[in-house]
Amino acid sequence: MGSFVVEGGHKLSGTIRPQGAKNEALEVISAALLTDEEVVISNIPEILDVKNLILLLEGMGVKVERLEKGVYSFKADNIDTEYIASADFVAKCAQLRGSVMVVGPLLARFGKAYFPKPGGDKIGRRRVDTHILGMMKLGAVQDYDSSKKAFFLQVPQGSHLTGCYMLLDEASVTGTANILMASVLAEGETTIYNAACEPYIQQLSRMLVSMGANIEGIGSNMLKIKGVSRLSGTAHKILPDMIDVGSFIGMAALNRSSITIKDVSYDNLGIIPESFRRLGVQLEQRGDDIFVPEQESYVIESFLDGSIMTLADAPWPGLTPDLLSVMLVVATQCKGSVLIHQKMFESRLFFVDKLIDMGAQIILCDPHRAVVIGHDHNYCLRAGNMSSPDIRAGIALLIAAMSAKGTSVISNIDQIDRGYEDIDLRLNALGARITRQ
């Protein structure tokens, strides 16, 4: 298990491009299972989670060809249906959070799928009820296989998935994607209300339409799907990763640096730029680029009534929870105070003890809320030795180490590699000093 040795205190400068969106990649790659024709996907981020999903598909019998960097061809015309019911397959799925995305396509096309408790980040409970209940409303029956420690979903022999109206208990992004992929091949019409409407769900929907699916309401929280008998192949390009963009904004701000982030798909960033502005970061939109100017001080706004600023995650078009860790570490060197409210995961803020050890002024109120009192760069964070607990906390710790006085060591960087492609090389090109060991 590798580590980063980070020499802090070096300003960044230059231009950087975000990678393709990890969350979209996991969805659209899984959607290739819905057809026996070739699907070509470009701008795929070659990160650990995505590579593992591709290996999972290859193990199932999908023909995968890397056409060039970030461009892959998938052809699922000879799936090993015995293997996808095996203990080995279920065990591999359990190690990869993104494996949940293959359940809908497998159920729709082959009538059965195992659903193990997903792996991935250790950030608290991650319910799968929305996925399973949605599949059951489409006509699947559910059982629990104790030998494989997994749920087993199956379409009863002689029947098919059948469209229906469903109101999701939460606007789950992965739940919406899974149910959407299952419903495009179901008989009749399906209505998904309280659907997630993130840009990546919109992208998945457009890809499915290009394959022959009939989907209305794209971009809204009500999707209407008229099932079709089969889907064809297609070509699809993944959006830039909004979390990548937000991470680079945070790096520039904490290091009081000036950088340009190219080709960000600004219209798909939602409230992210404005949320950084509330921390005092003055961003400039230049076409489809973001310019982050160098600033001596970042002043956190207050609400109009003078009360403390609160940054909280919420379903799209609210703020993505994946950037709250980055914004929290940025706030440690701003002027003023902010309440960070992480509503969705009860363990995601526990990494702040590492920032406190580095000299940050943070009060952890409970598993969901932390108050940050900024130093206004009057007190530099101290270097330290730390371990990355999950992808987003890992990048937040890397940002902190880049601004700290001295040399830090971050272990368990496989967690960071799961979400960020060649992050050390990309940041070193901007002036950072990060060595991989």
C-alpha positions as CSV (number, residue, x, y, z in Angstrom):
1,M,0.0,0.0,0.0
2,G,1.7,3.2,-1.2
3,S,2.1,6.6,0.3
4,F,2.6,10.3,-0.8
5,V,5.5,12.3,0.6
6,V,4.3,15.9,0.3
7,E,6.6,18.9,0.7
8,G,4.3,21.7,1.6
9,G,4.4,25.5,1.0
10,H,4.8,25.5,-2.8
11,K,2.5,27.8,-4.9
12,L,0.8,26.4,-7.9
13,S,0.6,28.0,-11.4
14,G,-0.4,27.0,-14.9
15,T,-3.2,25.1,-16.5
16,I,-4.9,21.8,-15.7
17,R,-7.8,19.8,-17.2
18,P,-10.2,17.7,-15.2
19,Q,-10.5,14.0,-15.9
20,G,-13.6,12.4,-17.0
21,A,-16.3,12.0,-14.4
22,K,-15.9,8.9,-12.3
23,N,-19.6,8.6,-11.2
24,E,-20.8,8.9,-14.8
25,A,-18.2,6.4,-16.0
26,L,-19.4,3.7,-13.6
27,E,-23.0,4.2,-14.9
28,V,-22.4,4.3,-18.6
29,I,-19.9,1.5,-18.7
30,S,-22.4,-0.7,-16.9
31,A,-25.1,0.4,-19.4
32,A,-23.0,-1.4,-22.1
33,L,-24.4,-4.6,-20.6
34,L,-27.9,-3.7,-21.9
35,T,-27.0,-4.5,-25.6
36,D,-25.1,-7.2,-27.5
37,E,-23.8,-4.5,-29.9
38,E,-20.6,-2.4,-29.6
39,V,-20.6,0.6,-27.3
40,V,-17.7,3.0,-27.5
41,I,-17.1,5.4,-24.5
42,S,-14.6,8.2,-24.5
43,N,-13.1,10.4,-21.8
44,I,-13.1,7.5,-19.4
45,P,-10.9,8.3,-16.3
46,E,-8.3,5.5,-15.9
47,I,-8.6,5.3,-12.1
48,L,-8.7,2.4,-9.8
49,D,-12.5,2.1,-9.4
50,V,-13.1,2.3,-13.1
51,K,-10.4,-0.1,-14.0
52,N,-11.8,-2.6,-11.5
53,L,-15.3,-2.3,-13.0
54,I,-13.8,-2.9,-16.5
55,L,-12.0,-6.0,-15.2
56,L,-15.3,-7.2,-13.6
57,L,-17.0,-6.8,-17.0
58,E,-14.2,-8.7,-18.7
59,G,-14.7,-11.5,-16.2
60,M,-18.3,-11.7,-17.2
61,G,-17.4,-12.2,-20.8
62,V,-17.6,-8.6,-22.1
63,K,-15.2,-8.0,-25.0
64,V,-13.2,-4.9,-24.0
65,E,-10.7,-3.0,-26.2
66,R,-8.7,0.0,-25.2
67,L,-8.7,2.0,-28.4
68,E,-6.6,4.8,-27.0
69,K,-6.1,6.5,-23.7
70,G,-9.5,7.1,-22.1
71,V,-11.4,5.5,-25.1
72,Y,-12.8,2.0,-24.7
73,S,-15.0,-0.3,-26.8
74,F,-17.4,-2.7,-25.0
75,K,-19.3,-5.6,-26.6
76,A,-21.5,-7.7,-24.3
77,D,-22.6,-10.4,-26.8
78,N,-21.4,-13.5,-24.9
79,I,-22.0,-13.0,-21.2
80,D,-21.2,-16.0,-19.0
81,T,-24.5,-16.4,-17.2
82,E,-23.1,-19.1,-14.9
83,Y,-20.3,-16.9,-13.8
84,I,-22.5,-14.0,-12.8
85,A,-24.2,-16.3,-10.4
86,S,-21.0,-17.7,-8.9
87,A,-19.5,-17.0,-5.5
88,D,-16.3,-15.6,-7.1
89,F,-18.3,-13.0,-9.0
90,V,-20.3,-12.0,-6.0
91,A,-17.2,-11.7,-3.9
92,K,-15.6,-9.4,-6.5
93,C,-18.7,-7.2,-6.6
94,A,-18.6,-6.9,-2.8
95,Q,-15.2,-5.3,-3.1
96,L,-16.2,-2.6,-5.5
97,R,-18.8,0.1,-4.8
98,G,-19.4,0.7,-8.5
99,S,-20.5,-2.9,-9.0
100,V,-24.0,-2.0,-7.9
101,M,-24.5,-0.4,-11.3
102,V,-24.4,-3.8,-13.1
103,V,-27.5,-5.1,-11.2
104,G,-30.1,-3.2,-13.2
105,P,-28.6,-4.2,-16.6
106,L,-28.1,-7.8,-15.7
107,L,-31.7,-8.1,-14.3
108,A,-33.2,-6.5,-17.3
109,R,-31.3,-8.5,-19.9
110,F,-30.8,-11.9,-18.2
111,G,-33.5,-11.9,-15.5
112,K,-31.3,-12.4,-12.5
113,A,-28.6,-10.6,-10.6
114,Y,-26.8,-10.9,-7.2
115,F,-26.6,-7.7,-5.1
116,P,-23.9,-8.0,-2.4
117,K,-23.4,-5.4,0.2
118,P,-21.2,-2.9,-1.7
119,G,-17.6,-2.1,-0.8
120,G,-15.8,1.2,-1.3
121,D,-15.4,4.1,1.1
122,K,-15.8,3.6,4.8
123,I,-18.0,6.6,5.3
124,G,-20.9,5.1,7.2
125,R,-24.0,3.1,6.2
126,R,-24.9,3.2,2.5
127,R,-28.4,1.8,2.1
128,V,-29.3,-0.3,-0.9
129,D,-33.1,-0.4,-0.2
130,T,-33.9,2.1,-2.9
131,H,-32.3,-0.1,-5.6
132,I,-33.9,-3.4,-4.4
133,L,-37.4,-2.0,-3.8
134,G,-37.3,-0.4,-7.2
135,M,-36.4,-3.7,-8.9
136,M,-39.1,-5.4,-6.9
137,K,-41.7,-2.9,-8.0
138,L,-40.7,-3.8,-11.6
139,G,-41.6,-7.4,-10.9
140,A,-38.4,-8.9,-9.6
141,V,-38.5,-11.2,-6.5
142,Q,-35.8,-10.9,-3.8
143,D,-34.2,-13.4,-1.6
144,Y,-31.1,-13.4,0.6
145,D,-28.4,-16.0,-0.1
146,S,-26.6,-16.4,3.2
147,S,-23.8,-18.5,1.6
148,K,-22.8,-15.6,-0.6
149,K,-23.9,-12.9,1.8
150,A,-25.8,-11.2,-0.9
151,F,-29.3,-10.4,-2.1
152,F,-30.5,-12.4,-5.1
153,L,-32.9,-10.7,-7.5
154,Q,-34.8,-12.7,-10.1
155,V,-37.5,-12.3,-12.6
156,P,-40.0,-15.2,-12.1
157,Q,-39.8,-17.8,-14.8
158,G,-42.2,-17.1,-17.7
159,S,-42.6,-13.4,-16.8
160,H,-40.9,-10.1,-17.5
161,L,-40.0,-6.9,-15.8
162,T,-43.1,-4.7,-16.0
163,G,-43.3,-0.9,-15.9
164,C,-45.1,0.8,-13.0
165,Y,-45.2,4.1,-11.1
166,M,-42.8,4.4,-8.2
167,L,-42.0,7.2,-5.8
168,L,-38.4,6.7,-4.5
169,D,-37.9,7.0,-0.8
170,E,-34.7,9.1,-1.5
171,A,-33.3,10.8,-4.6
172,S,-30.5,8.2,-4.8
173,V,-28.2,8.8,-7.8
174,T,-27.1,5.2,-8.0
175,G,-30.6,4.0,-7.2
176,T,-32.1,6.1,-10.0
177,A,-29.4,4.9,-12.5
178,N,-30.0,1.3,-11.6
179,I,-33.8,1.4,-11.8
180,L,-33.6,3.5,-15.0
181,M,-31.4,0.9,-16.7
182,A,-33.7,-1.9,-15.6
183,S,-36.8,-0.1,-16.8
184,V,-35.7,0.6,-20.4
185,L,-36.1,-3.0,-21.2
186,A,-39.2,-3.6,-19.1
187,E,-42.7,-4.1,-20.6
188,G,-44.9,-1.0,-20.6
189,E,-44.3,2.4,-19.0
190,T,-42.3,3.2,-15.9
191,T,-42.5,6.5,-14.0
192,I,-39.7,7.2,-11.5
193,Y,-40.7,10.1,-9.2
194,N,-38.2,11.8,-6.9
195,A,-35.5,10.6,-9.3
196,A,-32.0,12.0,-9.0
197,C,-31.4,14.5,-11.8
198,E,-27.6,15.1,-11.6
199,P,-25.8,15.8,-14.9
200,Y,-24.5,12.3,-14.8
201,I,-28.0,10.8,-14.7
202,Q,-28.9,13.1,-17.6
203,Q,-25.8,11.8,-19.5
204,L,-26.8,8.2,-18.8
205,S,-30.4,9.0,-20.0
206,R,-29.1,10.6,-23.2
207,M,-26.8,7.6,-23.9
208,L,-29.7,5.2,-23.4
209,V,-31.9,7.2,-25.8
210,S,-29.1,7.1,-28.4
211,M,-29.2,3.3,-27.9
212,G,-33.0,3.3,-28.7
213,A,-34.6,3.8,-25.2
214,N,-37.7,6.0,-24.8
215,I,-37.1,8.4,-21.9
216,E,-39.0,11.6,-21.1
217,G,-38.3,14.1,-18.4
218,I,-34.5,14.1,-18.6
219,G,-33.1,16.7,-16.2
220,S,-36.2,16.6,-14.0
221,N,-37.0,14.6,-10.9
222,M,-39.7,12.6,-12.8
223,L,-38.6,10.2,-15.5
224,K,-41.0,8.4,-17.8
225,I,-39.7,5.4,-19.6
226,K,-41.5,3.4,-22.2
227,G,-39.9,0.0,-22.4
228,V,-38.4,-1.4,-25.7
229,S,-37.5,-4.9,-26.6
230,R,-33.8,-4.3,-27.3
231,L,-31.1,-1.6,-27.4
232,S,-28.4,-1.0,-30.0
233,G,-24.8,0.1,-29.8
234,T,-23.7,3.7,-29.5
235,A,-20.8,6.1,-28.9
236,H,-20.8,8.3,-25.8
237,K,-18.4,10.9,-24.3
238,I,-18.2,11.4,-20.5
239,L,-18.4,14.9,-19.0
240,P,-15.5,16.4,-17.0
241,D,-15.6,15.5,-13.4
242,M,-17.1,18.2,-11.3
243,I,-15.3,16.9,-8.2
244,D,-12.0,17.2,-9.9
245,V,-12.8,20.8,-10.8
246,G,-13.8,21.6,-7.2
247,S,-10.7,19.9,-5.9
248,F,-8.5,22.0,-8.1
249,I,-10.3,25.2,-7.0
250,G,-9.6,24.2,-3.4
251,M,-5.9,23.5,-4.0
252,A,-5.5,26.9,-5.6
253,A,-7.3,28.7,-2.8
254,L,-5.5,27.0,0.1
255,N,-2.1,27.6,-1.5
256,R,-3.0,31.2,-2.5
257,S,-2.2,30.3,-6.0
258,S,-3.4,31.3,-9.5
259,I,-4.4,28.5,-11.9
260,T,-6.7,28.0,-14.9
261,I,-8.9,24.9,-15.1
262,K,-9.7,24.1,-18.7
263,D,-12.8,22.7,-20.3
264,V,-14.9,22.3,-17.1
265,S,-18.4,22.1,-18.7
266,Y,-19.3,25.1,-16.6
267,D,-23.1,24.8,-17.2
268,N,-22.9,21.3,-15.5
269,L,-21.2,22.6,-12.3
270,G,-24.4,23.8,-10.7
271,I,-23.9,25.6,-7.4
272,I,-20.2,24.5,-7.0
273,P,-18.6,27.8,-8.1
274,E,-21.0,29.9,-6.0
275,S,-20.3,27.7,-2.9
276,F,-16.6,28.5,-3.2
277,R,-17.4,32.2,-3.6
278,R,-19.2,32.0,-0.3
279,L,-15.8,31.0,1.2
280,G,-14.3,34.1,-0.4
281,V,-12.7,32.5,-3.4
282,Q,-13.1,34.8,-6.4
283,L,-13.6,32.6,-9.5
284,E,-13.7,33.9,-13.0
285,Q,-15.5,32.1,-15.8
286,R,-13.6,32.4,-19.1
287,G,-15.7,30.7,-21.7
288,D,-15.7,27.1,-20.6
289,D,-12.7,27.6,-18.3
290,I,-12.4,28.7,-14.7
291,F,-9.6,31.1,-13.7
292,V,-8.7,31.1,-10.0
293,P,-6.7,34.3,-9.2
294,E,-4.2,34.5,-6.5
295,Q,-5.6,36.2,-3.3
296,E,-4.0,37.2,-0.1
297,S,-7.1,36.6,2.0
298,Y,-10.4,34.7,1.6
299,V,-13.3,36.1,3.7
300,I,-16.2,33.8,4.4
301,E,-19.5,35.4,3.9
302,S,-22.2,35.5,6.5
303,F,-25.9,35.1,5.8
304,L,-27.9,38.4,5.3
305,D,-29.1,38.3,8.9
306,G,-25.5,38.1,10.1
307,S,-25.6,34.5,11.2
308,I,-22.8,32.0,10.5
309,M,-22.5,30.7,7.0
310,T,-23.6,27.1,6.5
311,L,-22.5,24.8,3.7
312,A,-24.6,21.7,3.5
313,D,-25.0,18.9,0.9
314,A,-28.3,18.3,-0.9
315,P,-29.6,16.4,-3.9
316,W,-28.9,18.1,-7.2
317,P,-29.1,21.0,-7.9
318,G,-27.9,21.3,-4.3
319,L,-24.2,20.9,-3.4
320,T,-22.7,17.5,-3.9
321,P,-21.5,15.8,-0.7
322,D,-18.3,14.8,-2.4
323,L,-16.9,18.4,-2.2
324,L,-17.7,19.2,1.4
325,S,-14.4,17.6,2.6
326,V,-12.5,19.9,0.2
327,M,-14.4,23.0,1.2
328,L,-13.9,22.2,4.9
329,V,-10.1,22.1,4.5
330,V,-10.2,25.3,2.4
331,A,-12.1,27.1,5.2
332,T,-9.3,26.3,7.7
333,Q,-7.3,29.1,6.2
334,C,-10.1,31.6,5.3
335,K,-11.1,34.6,7.5
336,G,-14.3,33.9,9.4
337,S,-16.3,30.8,10.4
338,V,-18.4,28.3,8.6
339,L,-20.6,25.4,9.6
340,I,-20.1,22.3,7.4
341,H,-23.2,20.1,7.5
342,Q,-22.7,16.6,5.9
343,K,-26.2,15.2,5.9
344,M,-25.8,12.0,3.9
345,F,-23.0,10.1,5.6
346,E,-22.4,9.9,9.3
347,S,-18.7,9.0,9.2
348,R,-17.4,11.3,6.5
349,L,-16.3,14.1,8.8
350,F,-14.2,12.0,11.1
351,F,-11.0,12.8,9.2
352,V,-11.0,16.3,10.8
353,D,-9.1,14.9,13.8
354,K,-6.1,14.8,11.4
355,L,-6.6,18.4,10.4
356,I,-6.8,19.4,14.1
357,D,-3.5,17.6,14.7
358,M,-2.1,19.9,11.9
359,G,-3.3,23.0,13.8
360,A,-6.7,23.6,12.2
361,Q,-9.4,25.1,14.5
362,I,-12.3,22.8,14.0
363,I,-15.1,21.8,16.4
364,L,-16.7,18.5,15.5
365,C,-20.2,18.9,16.8
366,D,-21.5,15.4,15.9
367,P,-21.0,12.9,13.1
368,H,-22.7,15.3,10.6
369,R,-21.6,18.8,11.6
370,A,-18.3,20.6,12.1
371,V,-17.6,24.3,12.8
372,V,-14.4,25.7,11.2
373,I,-12.8,28.8,12.5
374,G,-10.4,30.0,9.8
375,H,-6.8,31.1,10.5
376,D,-6.8,33.7,7.6
377,H,-3.3,32.3,6.7
378,N,-1.9,33.8,10.0
379,Y,-1.1,30.3,11.2
380,C,0.2,27.7,8.8
381,L,-0.9,24.1,9.1
382,R,1.8,21.8,10.5
383,A,3.0,18.8,8.4
384,G,2.1,15.4,9.8
385,N,1.7,11.7,9.1
386,M,-1.8,10.6,8.2
387,S,-3.8,7.9,6.5
388,S,-6.5,8.4,3.8
389,P,-9.8,7.0,5.1
390,D,-11.7,7.5,1.8
391,I,-11.4,9.2,-1.6
392,R,-12.7,12.6,-0.7
393,A,-11.1,12.9,2.7
394,G,-7.9,11.7,1.1
395,I,-7.8,14.5,-1.4
396,A,-8.7,17.0,1.4
397,L,-5.7,15.7,3.4
398,L,-3.5,16.1,0.3
399,I,-4.6,19.7,-0.2
400,A,-3.9,20.4,3.5
401,A,-0.4,18.8,3.2
402,M,0.4,20.9,0.1
403,S,-0.2,24.1,2.2
404,A,1.4,22.9,5.4
405,K,4.8,23.9,6.7
406,G,7.2,21.0,6.4
407,T,6.9,17.5,4.9
408,S,3.9,15.3,5.4
409,V,3.3,11.6,4.6
410,I,-0.1,10.3,3.6
411,S,-0.5,6.5,3.6
412,N,-3.3,4.4,2.1
413,I,-3.2,6.4,-1.1
414,D,-5.0,3.6,-2.9
415,Q,-8.1,5.4,-1.7
416,I,-7.1,8.6,-3.5
417,D,-6.1,6.6,-6.6
418,R,-9.7,5.2,-6.7
419,G,-11.0,8.6,-7.7
420,Y,-8.1,10.7,-9.0
421,E,-6.0,9.8,-12.1
422,D,-2.2,10.4,-11.8
423,I,-2.9,13.1,-9.2
424,D,0.7,13.4,-8.1
425,L,2.0,13.9,-11.7
426,R,-0.7,16.4,-12.6
427,L,-0.2,18.5,-9.5
428,N,3.6,18.4,-9.8
429,A,3.2,19.9,-13.3
430,L,1.6,22.9,-11.5
431,G,4.5,23.2,-9.0
432,A,3.6,20.9,-6.2
433,R,6.2,18.6,-4.6
434,I,4.6,15.2,-4.2
435,T,6.6,11.9,-4.3
436,R,4.9,8.5,-4.6
437,Q,6.4,5.8,-2.5
